[in-house]
Each structure stands twice: as C-alpha cells, then as structure tokens.
Amino acid sequence: MTGTHHVEIKNRDAVFNFDLHRNITFVRGDSGTGKTTLFDMVSDYTRLKAASGINVSCDKECAALTDYDWKHQLEGISDSIVFVDEGSDYLKTKDFAESIKNSDNYYVIFCRESLYELPYSPEEIYEIKASGKYHNFKKLFKSDSRHVYYRDTVPGKLKYDTLVTEDSKSGFQFYQGYFLNDDIECYSSGSNSAIFQWLKEHGDKKVLVIADGAAFGSEIDRVLKLPSVSNFRLCLPESFEWLILKSGLIRAENVETVLNDPSVYIESSEFFSWENFFEAYLVDNTVNTPFQYSKSKINDIYLNDKNAEKIIAEIYKK
C-alpha cells in the first residue's frame, strides 16, 4: 500500500476522523481517551459489517485484528488498514514484527508502551482528542523546522560540545569529517536503541543527537524523559540519506516530488521503514555519477566544503 488515506469511523455516539501516512501508526493515551471505543467500533464492523451500526468511510478496507488465531487472520488480509489492540499479547514479539514486515497493509496500533521490534516514526505517534462526540488524532511529539523534537516547551539554544549519532558508517563518517576542525567530538552509539544508554552515561555533555527519525518512535519517549534532557537536542531527520536528498545535491528528475510526498512512492510491502526507501532511492539515483553513494563508506565528494555545508544546513547552523 502507498499514499495517505483518510478514515472516518462513526456510529450515533462517536465520530473518529484521521489520516494515515505510513504503514505503522501508533495511538497512545490513558484509559478513557477513546482508544478502546475506536478499536471496538472497528472490531464490531469487522464481524458484522453494516449490521453493526458502524459506518466506515475509507478508500481501503478496515479490519480489526483479534487475539484468536491472529496470524491466520492476518494472512487473509491484504491492501487494508489493520487495527491492533494494546491488550494483544503478541504485539511485543518478533513474530508479530516479522508477520507485518512484508505486508502490504497499513497498521494502526493502540499501545501505551514502546514496541522495540517495530521501526516507526515519532511523526506517527498520536493521542486522541475529543470535542463532544467528534474525535481526531493529534501528534504526541512536537518538532521545529530543524527536526528537533521535544515534549512541551520549545528548547532554547544550546552550544554543543558533542555530537552523537546511531550511524556507524557513512553518516558518522560525514559528521566526523565535517566537525574535524571544530571543538565538537563525534561519537557513534551504534544503534537507535543504544542512544538512550549513551545519554544516561554522558549527562554532563552538551549533545546534539542526530538519529534516523523514520525508525526512532520506540525510543523517543524514554529519551525525552531523561533528567539530562536540557543538556541535549534530539534531532530526527528521516535518515542521513534523506538529508542528502533534501540538500539539493542530487539532480534526479523527481527528487523534489518524492520528498514533497514520500508516502505516494513508498510501498509498505517493500519498505518496512522510510529510512530503507531513502537509502535505496539515493543509491539508485547516484549510481555511475560523481555522487555515487555507499552506506558503508562516505564518498569524499560529500565532504567537499560546499557540498557538506548544504547537507548540514538542513539540521544545523553554527
């Protein structure tokens, strides 16, 4: 499945309106916020269709995944929007992650906890807001124009002495090269999941954290709850490859169109996470050119002063 899909689900007591942009959408919130109501409405509609009294308006089929024989049920669902309840025991398992990895469905997951087996974006973590019987999705995490994420108050300026990224290959090599003559030390945590522990152990440093936002959803909550949160800025562009594409260095015919609405081009059955798409897209569109890209080793052309400034300008200004 590709694209953005608008969903309206209603009965005489409640109306839910929301848009889905990616293959995985998280809905969080405390009890009584409408999560269970929405899931139950989809569940009733899945079993009874029109007889349920639920009206579902969407260009794709909508279905609730139940606990009973969930894997067999999922095998029979294709090109649909699948709703999954937080009470489901299988949610945290690798088995569930693998089952949806090559699926052509979109998933709406109701869960108050982070699911570390799934790559999802903070951009697609929502809470339900209600006005009378009308409900919609509101983003849980805020960000600014430099892709810096925060919970409540917009963070002030911070003079960094350290940069840490989860990337241990081309992205890390780029930042290390760019800041070589500055008073900023660069580190690689090795993975998104390791950033939390790295920040816990280096709470005294003034840190710019740069990670792949397309897959950081499971980490953002605990990272932003660290006591040292005022000492770091969490910068989450989609991926390092996305930054290169945004910089304007790559002159492929439809780069700007793709970046303006990635969901139209990212097939969920082929790319489990948007970061995978941007890497493949950059590789494909630079092959046999001076800007040929490799994930394992940064091409020196990206470290050219003029080119490097264009990339870094998307997230950072001295």
VOPAGU-2260 file (C-alpha; in pm, 1 decimal, decimal comma):
REM VOPAGU-2260
SITE   aa  ch    i         X         Y         Z
SITE  MET   A    0       0,0       0,0       0,0
SITE  THR   A    1     113,2     354,2     -66,9
SITE  GLY   A    2     -17,4     703,3      -7,6
SITE  THR   A    3    -213,6     889,3     258,8
SITE  HIS   A    4    -557,0     754,8     349,6
SITE  HIS   A    5    -836,7     937,8     525,9
SITE  VAL   A    6   -1052,9     733,1     760,7
SITE  GLU   A    7   -1388,6     818,0     913,3
SITE  ILE   A    8   -1545,7     571,6    1155,4
SITE  LYS   A    9   -1873,3     658,9    1323,2
SITE  ASN   A   10   -2191,7     547,0    1490,1
SITE  ARG   A   11   -2466,3     751,9    1653,8
SITE  ASP   A   12   -2248,6     819,6    1962,1
SITE  ALA   A   13   -1898,9     885,7    1827,3
SITE  VAL   A   14   -1719,4    1005,1    1514,4
SITE  PHE   A   15   -1347,3     945,0    1451,3
SITE  ASN   A   16   -1164,4    1125,4    1168,3
SITE  PHE   A   17    -794,0    1080,4    1094,7
SITE  ASP   A   18    -533,2    1043,8     821,0
SITE  LEU   A   19    -275,8     764,5     790,0
SITE  HIS   A   20      52,2     848,4     616,8
SITE  ARG   A   21     273,1     543,3     677,8
SITE  ASN   A   22     250,0     171,4     727,1
SITE  ILE   A   23     267,0     199,2    1107,6
SITE  THR   A   24      65,1     447,5    1313,8
SITE  PHE   A   25      67,7     446,3    1695,7
SITE  VAL   A   26    -221,8     571,2    1906,2
SITE  ARG   A   27    -141,1     631,8    2271,3
SITE  GLY   A   28    -316,5     781,1    2569,6
SITE  ASP   A   29    -462,6     694,0    2907,7
SITE  SER   A   30    -779,8     499,4    2967,5
SITE  GLY   A   31   -1094,4     686,2    2873,3
SITE  THR   A   32    -941,3     879,0    2582,5
SITE  GLY   A   33   -1122,8     683,0    2311,8
SITE  LYS   A   34    -874,2     414,6    2208,5
SITE  THR   A   35   -1090,3     124,4    2321,7
SITE  THR   A   36   -1403,9     283,0    2176,5
SITE  LEU   A   37   -1240,5     318,7    1835,0
SITE  PHE   A   38   -1097,7     -33,1    1835,1
SITE  ASP   A   39   -1429,0    -184,8    1945,3
SITE  MET   A   40   -1609,7       0,0    1667,1
SITE  VAL   A   41   -1369,9    -140,4    1406,3
SITE  SER   A   42   -1393,9    -485,1    1566,1
SITE  ASP   A   43   -1773,6    -480,7    1552,4
SITE  TYR   A   44   -1759,4    -362,8    1191,7
SITE  THR   A   45   -1513,0    -640,8    1104,0
SITE  ARG   A   46   -1752,8    -906,9    1236,5
SITE  LEU   A   47   -2091,0    -765,7    1141,2
SITE  LYS   A   48   -2034,1    -505,7     866,8
SITE  ALA   A   49   -2345,5    -288,2     813,0
SITE  ALA   A   50   -2540,4    -480,8    1076,5
SITE  SER   A   51   -2302,3    -344,5    1340,6
SITE  GLY   A   52   -2443,7       7,0    1308,7
SITE  ILE   A   53   -2088,9     128,9    1239,5
SITE  ASN   A   54   -2016,9     330,0     927,4
SITE  VAL   A   55   -1661,9     316,6     791,4
SITE  SER   A   56   -1559,0     555,2     516,4
SITE  CYS   A   57   -1217,4     496,3     358,7
SITE  ASP   A   58   -1070,1     410,2      19,1
SITE  LYS   A   59    -923,5      94,6     178,5
SITE  GLU   A   60   -1085,0    -187,7     372,2
SITE  CYS   A   61   -1056,1    -156,0     751,2
SITE  ALA   A   62   -1034,2    -456,0     983,3
SITE  ALA   A   63    -957,3    -529,1    1348,7
SITE  LEU   A   64    -702,0    -798,4    1431,9
SITE  THR   A   65    -824,9   -1018,7    1715,4
SITE  ASP   A   66    -625,1   -1228,7    1961,6
SITE  TYR   A   67    -770,6   -1555,2    1841,0
SITE  ASP   A   68    -552,2   -1707,3    1568,1
SITE  TRP   A   69    -423,1   -1361,8    1473,6
SITE  LYS   A   70    -157,8   -1488,3    1232,9
SITE  HIS   A   71    -405,7   -1688,7    1027,3
SITE  GLN   A   72    -640,2   -1388,6    1023,1
SITE  LEU   A   73    -359,3   -1160,4     906,9
SITE  GLU   A   74    -270,8   -1394,5     621,0
SITE  GLY   A   75    -617,8   -1330,7     479,8
SITE  ILE   A   76    -593,1    -951,3     491,0
SITE  SER   A   77    -430,8    -757,7     206,7
SITE  ASP   A   78    -412,8    -393,2      95,2
SITE  SER   A   79    -612,2    -292,9     402,7
SITE  ILE   A   80    -587,1     -88,9     720,7
SITE  VAL   A   81    -548,6    -320,1    1018,2
SITE  PHE   A   82    -627,4    -208,2    1374,2
SITE  VAL   A   83    -446,6    -382,5    1661,4
SITE  ASP   A   84    -543,6    -351,0    2028,7
SITE  GLU   A   85    -290,8    -292,3    2307,9
SITE  GLY   A   86    -415,9    -592,6    2502,6
SITE  SER   A   87    -281,8    -829,7    2240,5
SITE  ASP   A   88      -3,0   -1047,6    2384,9
SITE  TYR   A   89     173,7   -1087,4    2051,5
SITE  LEU   A   90     236,9    -714,4    1999,0
SITE  LYS   A   91     585,3    -715,1    2154,3
SITE  THR   A   92     704,7   -1028,6    1976,9
SITE  LYS   A   93     946,4   -1067,7    1688,2
SITE  ASP   A   94     687,4   -1299,1    1535,7
SITE  PHE   A   95     440,4   -1012,1    1502,1
SITE  ALA   A   96     705,6    -776,9    1361,2
SITE  GLU   A   97     810,3   -1034,7    1103,3
SITE  SER   A   98     449,0   -1105,5    1011,5
SITE  ILE   A   99     378,6    -745,2     920,4
SITE  LYS   A  100     721,9    -671,1     772,0
SITE  ASN   A  101     640,5    -779,1     418,2
SITE  SER   A  102     271,9    -699,9     443,0
SITE  ASP   A  103     101,3    -461,0     202,0
SITE  ASN   A  104    -127,0    -335,1     480,4
SITE  TYR   A  105    -114,5     -22,7     696,2
SITE  TYR   A  106    -138,7     -76,5    1074,4
SITE  VAL   A  107    -298,4     133,3    1346,9
SITE  ILE   A  108    -164,8       9,5    1680,1
SITE  PHE   A  109    -320,3     111,5    2011,5
SITE  CYS   A  110     -45,1      84,9    2270,8
SITE  ARG   A  111      79,8     293,0    2563,4
SITE  GLU   A  112     417,0     119,2    2564,3
SITE  SER   A  113     700,8     138,8    2314,0
SITE  LEU   A  114     739,6    -157,3    2080,2
SITE  TYR   A  115    1109,9    -207,8    2015,4
SITE  GLU   A  116    1070,9    -468,1    1742,6
SITE  LEU   A  117     896,2    -221,2    1510,9
SITE  PRO   A  118    1052,4      69,1    1317,0
SITE  TYR   A  119     809,1     359,5    1339,9
SITE  SER   A  120     836,8     736,8    1331,3
SITE  PRO   A  121     763,4     987,2    1610,6
SITE  GLU   A  122     568,7    1170,6    1340,7
SITE  GLU   A  123     311,1     891,7    1351,1
SITE  ILE   A  124     257,6     868,8    1726,8
SITE  TYR   A  125     -74,7    1023,3    1822,7
SITE  GLU   A  126    -318,4    1074,7    2103,6
SITE  ILE   A  127    -694,0    1106,0    2056,2
SITE  LYS   A  128    -851,3    1445,6    2114,1
SITE  ALA   A  129   -1227,9    1481,0    2151,2
SITE  SER   A  130   -1477,6    1763,0    2115,2
SITE  GLY   A  131   -1813,4    1624,6    2212,1
SITE  LYS   A  132   -1866,6    1310,6    2006,8
SITE  TYR   A  133   -1607,2    1413,4    1747,3
SITE  HIS   A  134   -1255,9    1267,1    1776,9
SITE  ASN   A  135    -933,0    1315,7    1585,1
SITE  PHE   A  136    -565,1    1226,6    1609,1
SITE  LYS   A  137    -314,5    1480,1    1745,0
SITE  LYS   A  138      61,2    1431,3    1725,5
SITE  LEU   A  139     210,9    1349,2    2063,4
SITE  PHE   A  140     560,4    1484,2    1997,5
SITE  LYS   A  141     639,6    1832,4    1869,9
SITE  SER   A  142     928,2    1933,6    1644,3
SITE  ASP   A  143    1071,1    2250,5    1494,6
SITE  SER   A  144    1198,8    2334,8    1145,8
SITE  ARG   A  145    1535,9    2175,5    1226,1
SITE  HIS   A  146    1372,4    1842,7    1316,0
SITE  VAL   A  147    1440,7    1889,6    1688,0
SITE  TYR   A  148    1181,5    1704,9    1896,1
SITE  TYR   A  149    1053,4    1799,5    2239,6
SITE  ARG   A  150     755,8    1737,1    2466,9
SITE  ASP   A  151     623,6    2067,2    2595,2
SITE  THR   A  152     839,1    2380,2    2599,7
SITE  VAL   A  153    1038,5    2474,5    2291,5
SITE  PRO   A  154    1404,8    2423,9    2390,2
SITE  GLY   A  155    1637,9    2722,5    2396,4
SITE  LYS   A  156    1972,6    2748,5    2222,4
SITE  LEU   A  157    2247,8    2511,9    2329,8
SITE  LYS   A  158    2617,8    2534,3    2245,5
SITE  TYR   A  159    2719,0    2177,0    2171,4
SITE  ASP   A  160    3046,7    2013,0    2262,9
SITE  THR   A  161    2942,5    1668,9    2142,3
SITE  LEU   A  162    2755,4    1505,7    1855,0
SITE  VAL   A  163    2625,8    1152,1    1877,5
SITE  THR   A  164    2456,2     954,4    1603,6
SITE  GLU   A  165    2336,1     595,1    1584,2
SITE  ASP   A  166    2501,1     564,9    1242,1
SITE  SER   A  167    2839,0     389,0    1249,6
SITE  LYS   A  168    2905,1     406,8     873,9
SITE  SER   A  169    2861,0     679,7     612,6
SITE  GLY   A  170    2657,2     915,9     830,6
SITE  PHE   A  171    2901,5     901,2    1119,2
SITE  GLN   A  172    3194,3     939,5     878,4
SITE  PHE   A  173    3032,4    1250,7     734,5
SITE  TYR   A  174    2977,3    1419,6    1073,2
SITE  GLN   A  175    3323,2    1320,7    1190,6
SITE  GLY   A  176    3475,5    1475,7     878,0
SITE  TYR   A  177    3261,8    1788,3     891,7
SITE  PHE   A  178    3344,2    1867,6    1256,5
SITE  LEU   A  179    3709,1    1760,6    1231,9
SITE  ASN   A  180    3844,3    2110,1    1297,9
SITE  ASP   A  181    3574,7    2219,1    1544,0
SITE  ASP   A  182    3554,4    2175,7    1918,3
SITE  ILE   A  183    3282,2    1914,7    1876,2
SITE  GLU   A  184    3357,9    1549,7    1946,6
SITE  CYS   A  185    3166,6    1294,1    1738,7
SITE  TYR   A  186    3054,4     956,6    1864,6
SITE  SER   A  187    2853,6     668,1    1726,2
SITE  SER   A  188    2620,9     484,2    1961,5
SITE  GLY   A  189    2594,3     200,5    1708,6
SITE  SER   A  190    2214,2     186,1    1701,9
SITE  ASN   A  191    1898,8     384,7    1781,8
SITE  SER   A  192    1837,1     173,1    2090,2
SITE  ALA   A  193    2186,8     249,5    2227,0
SITE  ILE   A  194    2137,9     628,8    2225,1
SITE  PHE   A  195    1936,2     617,5    2548,4
SITE  GLN   A  196    2215,6     443,8    2739,5
SITE  TRP   A  197    2481,5     669,1    2584,6
SITE  LEU   A  198    2296,4     980,8    2702,4
SITE  LYS   A  199    2249,9     832,6    3051,0
SITE  GLU   A  200    2624,4     781,8    3076,8
SITE  HIS   A  201    2718,3    1127,0    2941,0
SITE  GLY   A  202    2461,8    1352,5    3106,5
SITE  ASP   A  203    2718,6    1628,5    3168,4
SITE  LYS   A  204    2787,9    1685,8    2797,4
SITE  LYS   A  205    2609,5    1935,2    2571,3
SITE  VAL   A  206    2494,6    1697,6    2299,0
SITE  LEU   A  207    2340,6    1721,7    1954,2
SITE  VAL   A  208    2178,9    1382,4    1892,3
SITE  ILE   A  209    2116,6    1300,2    1525,3
SITE  ALA   A  210    1926,1     980,5    1458,1
SITE  ASP   A  211    1706,9     832,4    1186,0
SITE  GLY   A  212    1365,0     971,0    1269,2
SITE  ALA   A  213    1188,4     721,8    1045,0
SITE  ALA   A  214    1263,6     447,8    1298,9
SITE  PHE   A  215    1303,8     634,2    1629,6
SITE  GLY   A  216     946,1     610,1    1753,8
SITE  SER   A  217    1015,3     334,8    2003,7
SITE  GLU   A  218    1298,0     536,0    2165,0
SITE  ILE   A  219    1173,3     893,1    2177,9
SITE  ASP   A  220     961,5     864,5    2491,3
SITE  ARG   A  221    1231,7     735,7    2723,5
SITE  VAL   A  222    1499,4     961,8    2571,2
SITE  LEU   A  223    1294,0    1277,1    2627,3
SITE  LYS   A  224    1225,1    1170,1    2986,8
SITE  LEU   A  225    1596,1    1161,4    3077,0
SITE  PRO   A  226    1696,5    1400,4    3360,6
SITE  SER   A  227    1964,7    1545,5    3130,7
SITE  VAL   A  228    1710,3    1645,6    2861,8
SITE  SER   A  229    1804,7    2014,3    2894,8
SITE  ASN   A  230    2163,0    1922,3    2800,4
SITE  PHE   A  231    2085,0    1771,1    2461,8
SITE  ARG   A  232    1884,7    1832,5    2148,5
SITE  LEU   A  233    1719,2    1539,2    1976,9
SITE  CYS   A  234    1738,1    1594,7    1601,4
SITE  LEU   A  235    1546,4    1340,9    1395,1
SITE  PRO   A  236    1557,3    1385,2    1017,7
SITE  GLU   A  237    1410,5    1085,9     834,7
SITE  SER   A  238    1760,6     949,3     769,6
SITE  PHE   A  239    2108,3    1061,6     662,6
SITE  GLU   A  240    2023,0     972,0     303,6
SITE  TRP   A  241    1712,3    1190,0     328,2
SITE  LEU   A  242    1932,6    1482,9     434,2
SITE  ILE   A  243    2149,1    1438,1     125,1
SITE  LEU   A  244    1841,7    1433,1     -95,7
SITE  LYS   A  245    1699,1    1742,2      79,7
SITE  SER   A  246    2025,6    1931,5      30,5
SITE  GLY   A  247    1967,6    1964,0    -343,5
SITE  LEU   A  248    2294,6    1796,4    -438,0
SITE  ILE   A  249    2122,5    1513,3    -625,4
SITE  ARG   A  250    1965,5    1622,4    -953,3
SITE  ALA   A  251    1748,4    1321,2   -1029,2
SITE  GLU   A  252    1434,0    1407,1   -1221,5
SITE  ASN   A  253    1173,5    1356,7    -949,5
SITE  VAL   A  254    1365,8    1409,4    -622,8
SITE  GLU   A  255    1166,2    1715,2    -518,7
SITE  THR   A  256     836,5    1544,3    -596,4
SITE  VAL   A  257     932,8    1238,3    -391,6
SITE  LEU   A  258    1044,2    1448,3     -95,4
SITE  ASN   A  259     724,8    1654,6    -101,0
SITE  ASP   A  260     506,8    1344,6     -57,1
SITE  PRO   A  261     711,9    1029,7      13,1
SITE  SER   A  262     407,1     821,3     104,5
SITE  VAL   A  263     298,2     812,0    -260,1
SITE  TYR   A  264     621,8     634,6    -357,4
SITE  ILE   A  265     692,7     409,1     -59,6
SITE  GLU   A  266     529,2      69,1     -97,5
SITE  SER   A  267     475,0     -76,7     250,5
SITE  SER   A  268     534,4    -436,3     139,0
SITE  GLU   A  269     876,9    -340,5       3,7
SITE  PHE   A  270     998,4     -91,2     265,6
SITE  PHE   A  271     926,1    -163,0     630,5
SITE  SER   A  272    1061,5     181,2     722,8
SITE  TRP   A  273    1101,5     503,0     526,3
SITE  GLU   A  274    1475,8     510,1     600,9
SITE  ASN   A  275    1514,1     194,7     387,9
SITE  PHE   A  276    1339,8     366,6      98,3
SITE  PHE   A  277    1555,8     680,5     110,1
SITE  GLU   A  278    1874,4     474,6     116,2
SITE  ALA   A  279    1765,2     267,3    -184,5
SITE  TYR   A  280    1643,9     579,3    -367,7
SITE  LEU   A  281    1973,2     764,3    -313,4
SITE  VAL   A  282    2180,5     464,5    -420,5
SITE  ASP   A  283    1971,6     412,0    -735,3
SITE  ASN   A  284    1985,2     777,0    -836,1
SITE  THR   A  285    2359,9     825,5    -790,4
SITE  VAL   A  286    2495,5     509,1    -950,0
SITE  ASN   A  287    2772,1     586,2   -1202,9
SITE  THR   A  288    2771,3     956,0   -1109,9
SITE  PRO   A  289    3027,0    1162,0    -912,7
SITE  PHE   A  290    2784,1    1147,2    -617,2
SITE  GLN   A  291    2761,9     765,9    -613,6
SITE  TYR   A  292    2650,1     674,5    -263,9
SITE  SER   A  293    2751,5     381,9     -46,4
SITE  LYS   A  294    2616,8     315,8     302,8
SITE  SER   A  295    2942,6     157,1     412,3
SITE  LYS   A  296    3181,8     441,9     323,5
SITE  ILE   A  297    3114,7     809,1     260,9
SITE  ASN   A  298    3205,7     935,0     -85,5
SITE  ASP   A  299    3461,9    1218,3     -45,1
SITE  ILE   A  300    3252,8    1441,7    -270,4
SITE  TYR   A  301    3001,5    1479,3      14,0
SITE  LEU   A  302    3282,1    1612,0     237,1
SITE  ASN   A  303    3368,1    1886,3      -9,4
SITE  ASP   A  304    3318,7    2208,1     191,2
SITE  LYS   A  305    3044,9    2346,9     -30,6
SITE  ASN   A  306    2856,0    2017,8     -51,1
SITE  ALA   A  307    2892,0    1940,7     319,5
SITE  GLU   A  308    2752,3    2283,3     411,5
SITE  LYS   A  309    2442,4    2215,9     202,7
SITE  ILE   A  310    2379,4    1887,3     383,9
SITE  ILE   A  311    2446,0    2019,7     732,0
SITE  ALA   A  312    2230,5    2328,1     669,8
SITE  GLU   A  313    1921,9    2104,7     680,3
SITE  ILE   A  314    1974,6    2040,3    1051,6
SITE  TYR   A  315    2246,5    2259,5    1196,0
SITE  LYS   A  316    2383,5    2611,3    1178,2
SITE  LYS   A  317    2695,3    2726,7    1361,0
